[in-house]
């Protein structure tokens, strides 16, 4: 339970509240969406429910018309009325969920979107981070971690906020004692990644290195070590990200 609370606390912290200036929701498109806006975005959101993973897709057809979808809590919902302003720094879209019309505006950034739900009221702002080459680690992940030190495999929780080349993540599990990995830097190369940080064991911090690859967008696996070249412990990992 303490591990789960730690993961939730981290993701709530990076699901920042960003104040956006109020703009009238347009009824006609003022400008076609630029190709740079098209793509996939992942994050966490609380659309009237506890925080969960969310994915937003914006796509462009050959006709230059744009469409999109949002995946959240087991449903994939079509976006409609997708517009941008003349400055091309704000995106508007609608979607229906459980009979409710959601109207949203989003601040367009190079590394993501900051989404403000105008209707219904009371929905917290949320951030979705842009996928590069089709991948981004942001969100809640569940999976398993193995330990060579203890010759066992245990369930683990992984949370990450990846904004371009910036990383802030935590992995928690427990073998004989609690393991907490604080992953604060790294790099990506298409479908592979490396993450660095510290492994906290009993109040002592050791360097840790994670190397992994994607299998599709929402499964990652690889190897990790703690201490100098795995002198403290090492093992393998696999994590899955769900939108249910």
One Martini backbone bead per residue (centre of mass of N, CA, C, O) as a GRO file, in nm:
protein
  244
    1UNK     BB    1   0.057   0.062  -0.021
    2UNK     BB    2   0.299   0.257   0.000
    3UNK     BB    3   0.388   0.223  -0.292
    4UNK     BB    4   0.132   0.327  -0.427
    5UNK     BB    5   0.136   0.607  -0.297
    6UNK     BB    6   0.405   0.691  -0.423
    7UNK     BB    7   0.318   0.676  -0.717
    8UNK     BB    8   0.078   0.871  -0.702
    9UNK     BB    9   0.237   1.117  -0.601
   10UNK     BB   10   0.417   1.150  -0.848
   11UNK     BB   11   0.192   1.184  -1.068
   12UNK     BB   12   0.050   1.423  -0.941
   13UNK     BB   13   0.295   1.611  -0.950
   14UNK     BB   14   0.324   1.594  -1.280
   15UNK     BB   15   0.010   1.677  -1.291
   16UNK     BB   16  -0.009   1.975  -1.371
   17UNK     BB   17  -0.117   2.304  -1.300
   18UNK     BB   18  -0.218   2.503  -1.576
   19UNK     BB   19  -0.272   2.824  -1.656
   20UNK     BB   20  -0.521   2.934  -1.877
   21UNK     BB   21  -0.639   3.129  -2.095
   22UNK     BB   22  -0.931   3.260  -2.188
   23UNK     BB   23  -1.133   3.115  -2.455
   24UNK     BB   24  -1.321   3.104  -2.715
   25UNK     BB   25  -1.511   2.876  -2.861
   26UNK     BB   26  -1.501   2.771  -3.166
   27UNK     BB   27  -1.711   2.723  -3.468
   28UNK     BB   28  -1.466   2.781  -3.660
   29UNK     BB   29  -1.204   2.740  -3.841
   30UNK     BB   30  -0.906   2.942  -3.848
   31UNK     BB   31  -0.698   2.694  -3.882
   32UNK     BB   32  -0.501   2.467  -3.980
   33UNK     BB   33  -0.342   2.206  -3.872
   34UNK     BB   34  -0.038   2.136  -3.807
   35UNK     BB   35   0.176   1.875  -3.856
   36UNK     BB   36   0.318   1.902  -3.571
   37UNK     BB   37   0.056   1.806  -3.410
   38UNK     BB   38   0.075   1.545  -3.513
   39UNK     BB   39   0.009   1.262  -3.299
   40UNK     BB   40   0.130   1.130  -2.997
   41UNK     BB   41  -0.009   1.122  -2.652
   42UNK     BB   42   0.098   1.100  -2.301
   43UNK     BB   43  -0.066   1.041  -1.972
   44UNK     BB   44  -0.248   1.193  -1.703
   45UNK     BB   45  -0.592   1.170  -1.567
   46UNK     BB   46  -0.907   1.337  -1.426
   47UNK     BB   47  -1.229   1.254  -1.550
   48UNK     BB   48  -1.401   1.234  -1.264
   49UNK     BB   49  -1.158   1.052  -1.171
   50UNK     BB   50  -0.913   0.885  -1.105
   51UNK     BB   51  -0.607   0.856  -1.191
   52UNK     BB   52  -0.508   0.800  -1.539
   53UNK     BB   53  -0.444   0.694  -1.828
   54UNK     BB   54  -0.363   0.883  -2.137
   55UNK     BB   55  -0.457   0.915  -2.491
   56UNK     BB   56  -0.357   1.119  -2.775
   57UNK     BB   57  -0.476   1.153  -3.114
   58UNK     BB   58  -0.337   1.306  -3.413
   59UNK     BB   59  -0.460   1.318  -3.747
   60UNK     BB   60  -0.377   1.302  -4.110
   61UNK     BB   61  -0.507   1.336  -4.406
   62UNK     BB   62  -0.477   1.377  -4.744
   63UNK     BB   63  -0.696   1.623  -4.728
   64UNK     BB   64  -0.605   1.775  -4.441
   65UNK     BB   65  -0.769   1.643  -4.246
   66UNK     BB   66  -0.862   1.616  -3.903
   67UNK     BB   67  -0.816   1.375  -3.643
   68UNK     BB   68  -0.923   1.184  -3.340
   69UNK     BB   69  -0.824   1.046  -3.007
   70UNK     BB   70  -0.929   0.909  -2.682
   71UNK     BB   71  -0.774   0.725  -2.415
   72UNK     BB   72  -0.993   0.605  -2.138
   73UNK     BB   73  -1.109   0.385  -1.929
   74UNK     BB   74  -1.165   0.166  -2.182
   75UNK     BB   75  -1.187   0.409  -2.394
   76UNK     BB   76  -1.239   0.516  -2.739
   77UNK     BB   77  -1.255   0.856  -2.845
   78UNK     BB   78  -1.372   1.081  -3.052
   79UNK     BB   79  -1.273   1.360  -3.214
   80UNK     BB   80  -1.394   1.701  -3.244
   81UNK     BB   81  -1.358   2.009  -3.345
   82UNK     BB   82  -1.066   2.071  -3.474
   83UNK     BB   83  -0.868   2.345  -3.364
   84UNK     BB   84  -0.689   2.651  -3.442
   85UNK     BB   85  -0.518   2.920  -3.414
   86UNK     BB   86  -0.337   3.162  -3.581
   87UNK     BB   87  -0.076   3.101  -3.392
   88UNK     BB   88  -0.053   2.789  -3.330
   89UNK     BB   89  -0.090   2.747  -2.978
   90UNK     BB   90  -0.396   2.635  -3.000
   91UNK     BB   91  -0.618   2.366  -2.909
   92UNK     BB   92  -0.931   2.227  -3.018
   93UNK     BB   93  -1.179   1.998  -2.859
   94UNK     BB   94  -1.400   1.717  -2.873
   95UNK     BB   95  -1.592   1.491  -2.647
   96UNK     BB   96  -1.759   1.187  -2.562
   97UNK     BB   97  -1.864   1.084  -2.217
   98UNK     BB   98  -2.115   0.935  -2.080
   99UNK     BB   99  -2.303   1.172  -2.221
  100UNK     BB  100  -2.064   1.383  -2.218
  101UNK     BB  101  -1.951   1.697  -2.301
  102UNK     BB  102  -1.625   1.779  -2.411
  103UNK     BB  103  -1.434   2.081  -2.373
  104UNK     BB  104  -1.116   2.169  -2.523
  105UNK     BB  105  -0.796   2.313  -2.444
  106UNK     BB  106  -0.455   2.347  -2.588
  107UNK     BB  107  -0.128   2.374  -2.529
  108UNK     BB  108   0.127   2.408  -2.758
  109UNK     BB  109   0.410   2.194  -2.759
  110UNK     BB  110   0.693   2.032  -2.845
  111UNK     BB  111   0.640   1.805  -2.587
  112UNK     BB  112   0.320   1.892  -2.580
  113UNK     BB  113   0.012   1.905  -2.384
  114UNK     BB  114  -0.206   2.145  -2.227
  115UNK     BB  115  -0.510   2.061  -2.068
  116UNK     BB  116  -0.832   2.231  -2.083
  117UNK     BB  117  -1.141   2.186  -1.937
  118UNK     BB  118  -1.429   2.367  -1.990
  119UNK     BB  119  -1.617   2.110  -2.040
  120UNK     BB  120  -1.682   2.039  -1.769
  121UNK     BB  121  -1.663   2.133  -1.465
  122UNK     BB  122  -1.387   2.038  -1.244
  123UNK     BB  123  -1.149   1.972  -1.435
  124UNK     BB  124  -0.836   1.899  -1.443
  125UNK     BB  125  -0.557   1.967  -1.552
  126UNK     BB  126  -0.346   1.829  -1.821
  127UNK     BB  127  -0.075   1.620  -1.937
  128UNK     BB  128   0.076   1.552  -2.262
  129UNK     BB  129   0.325   1.360  -2.416
  130UNK     BB  130   0.527   1.332  -2.672
  131UNK     BB  131   0.589   1.128  -2.927
  132UNK     BB  132   0.892   0.966  -3.038
  133UNK     BB  133   0.887   0.741  -3.276
  134UNK     BB  134   0.620   0.631  -3.101
  135UNK     BB  135   0.747   0.719  -2.805
  136UNK     BB  136   0.661   0.702  -2.441
  137UNK     BB  137   0.688   0.669  -2.074
  138UNK     BB  138   0.443   0.793  -1.980
  139UNK     BB  139   0.310   0.678  -1.671
  140UNK     BB  140   0.150   0.385  -1.580
  141UNK     BB  141   0.312   0.086  -1.458
  142UNK     BB  142   0.300  -0.275  -1.479
  143UNK     BB  143   0.492  -0.556  -1.322
  144UNK     BB  144   0.827  -0.700  -1.331
  145UNK     BB  145   1.099  -0.804  -1.103
  146UNK     BB  146   1.427  -0.909  -1.087
  147UNK     BB  147   1.662  -1.098  -0.865
  148UNK     BB  148   1.983  -1.215  -0.813
  149UNK     BB  149   2.019  -1.196  -0.504
  150UNK     BB  150   1.713  -1.354  -0.453
  151UNK     BB  151   1.597  -1.539  -0.675
  152UNK     BB  152   1.351  -1.345  -0.790
  153UNK     BB  153   1.001  -1.246  -0.855
  154UNK     BB  154   0.829  -0.927  -0.867
  155UNK     BB  155   0.620  -0.697  -0.826
  156UNK     BB  156   0.573  -0.376  -1.003
  157UNK     BB  157   0.611  -0.013  -1.010
  158UNK     BB  158   0.573   0.244  -1.273
  159UNK     BB  159   0.674   0.589  -1.304
  160UNK     BB  160   0.641   0.855  -1.563
  161UNK     BB  161   0.808   1.166  -1.684
  162UNK     BB  162   0.834   1.242  -2.032
  163UNK     BB  163   1.016   1.534  -2.164
  164UNK     BB  164   1.166   1.424  -2.394
  165UNK     BB  165   1.490   1.434  -2.230
  166UNK     BB  166   1.311   1.425  -1.970
  167UNK     BB  167   1.327   1.264  -1.638
  168UNK     BB  168   1.064   1.123  -1.399
  169UNK     BB  169   1.110   0.835  -1.191
  170UNK     BB  170   0.948   0.533  -1.043
  171UNK     BB  171   1.046   0.230  -0.874
  172UNK     BB  172   0.858  -0.035  -0.707
  173UNK     BB  173   0.959  -0.281  -0.458
  174UNK     BB  174   0.994  -0.621  -0.297
  175UNK     BB  175   1.189  -0.818  -0.114
  176UNK     BB  176   1.336  -0.819   0.171
  177UNK     BB  177   1.335  -0.525   0.073
  178UNK     BB  178   1.293  -0.215  -0.020
  179UNK     BB  179   1.262  -0.083  -0.352
  180UNK     BB  180   1.397   0.232  -0.492
  181UNK     BB  181   1.373   0.394  -0.804
  182UNK     BB  182   1.544   0.690  -0.924
  183UNK     BB  183   1.466   0.833  -1.239
  184UNK     BB  184   1.652   1.130  -1.392
  185UNK     BB  185   1.783   1.001  -1.657
  186UNK     BB  186   1.849   0.992  -2.026
  187UNK     BB  187   1.774   0.790  -2.326
  188UNK     BB  188   1.683   0.776  -2.680
  189UNK     BB  189   1.625   0.512  -2.954
  190UNK     BB  190   1.350   0.482  -3.051
  191UNK     BB  191   1.291   0.151  -2.917
  192UNK     BB  192   1.502   0.265  -2.703
  193UNK     BB  193   1.657   0.274  -2.361
  194UNK     BB  194   1.805   0.487  -2.098
  195UNK     BB  195   1.843   0.480  -1.734
  196UNK     BB  196   1.913   0.699  -1.457
  197UNK     BB  197   2.019   0.675  -1.098
  198UNK     BB  198   1.872   0.553  -0.794
  199UNK     BB  199   1.912   0.316  -0.532
  200UNK     BB  200   1.701   0.258  -0.252
  201UNK     BB  201   1.851   0.115   0.054
  202UNK     BB  202   1.808   0.168   0.371
  203UNK     BB  203   1.906   0.486   0.306
  204UNK     BB  204   2.076   0.396   0.057
  205UNK     BB  205   2.259   0.506  -0.230
  206UNK     BB  206   2.266   0.379  -0.569
  207UNK     BB  207   2.354   0.323  -0.866
  208UNK     BB  208   2.152   0.317  -1.174
  209UNK     BB  209   2.071   0.095  -1.461
  210UNK     BB  210   1.862   0.117  -1.757
  211UNK     BB  211   1.770  -0.125  -2.018
  212UNK     BB  212   1.547  -0.086  -2.305
  213UNK     BB  213   1.246  -0.206  -2.478
  214UNK     BB  214   1.002  -0.212  -2.715
  215UNK     BB  215   0.662  -0.365  -2.742
  216UNK     BB  216   0.538  -0.153  -2.858
  217UNK     BB  217   0.395   0.111  -2.677
  218UNK     BB  218   0.300  -0.074  -2.388
  219UNK     BB  219   0.589  -0.232  -2.381
  220UNK     BB  220   0.857  -0.314  -2.151
  221UNK     BB  221   1.208  -0.428  -2.160
  222UNK     BB  222   1.491  -0.557  -1.948
  223UNK     BB  223   1.770  -0.419  -1.769
  224UNK     BB  224   1.930  -0.408  -1.437
  225UNK     BB  225   2.129  -0.205  -1.202
  226UNK     BB  226   2.308  -0.202  -0.880
  227UNK     BB  227   2.566  -0.034  -0.861
  228UNK     BB  228   2.871  -0.142  -0.952
  229UNK     BB  229   2.791  -0.341  -1.192
  230UNK     BB  230   2.584  -0.494  -0.986
  231UNK     BB  231   2.691  -0.522  -0.679
  232UNK     BB  232   2.404  -0.523  -0.535
  233UNK     BB  233   2.216  -0.559  -0.802
  234UNK     BB  234   2.008  -0.747  -1.042
  235UNK     BB  235   1.811  -0.762  -1.362
  236UNK     BB  236   1.478  -0.779  -1.471
  237UNK     BB  237   1.213  -0.640  -1.694
  238UNK     BB  238   0.844  -0.579  -1.701
  239UNK     BB  239   0.602  -0.357  -1.868
  240UNK     BB  240   0.264  -0.219  -1.846
  241UNK     BB  241   0.025  -0.018  -2.032
  242UNK     BB  242  -0.293   0.115  -1.941
  243UNK     BB  243  -0.651   0.226  -2.046
  244UNK     BB  244  -0.847   0.123  -1.770
   0.00000   0.00000   0.00000
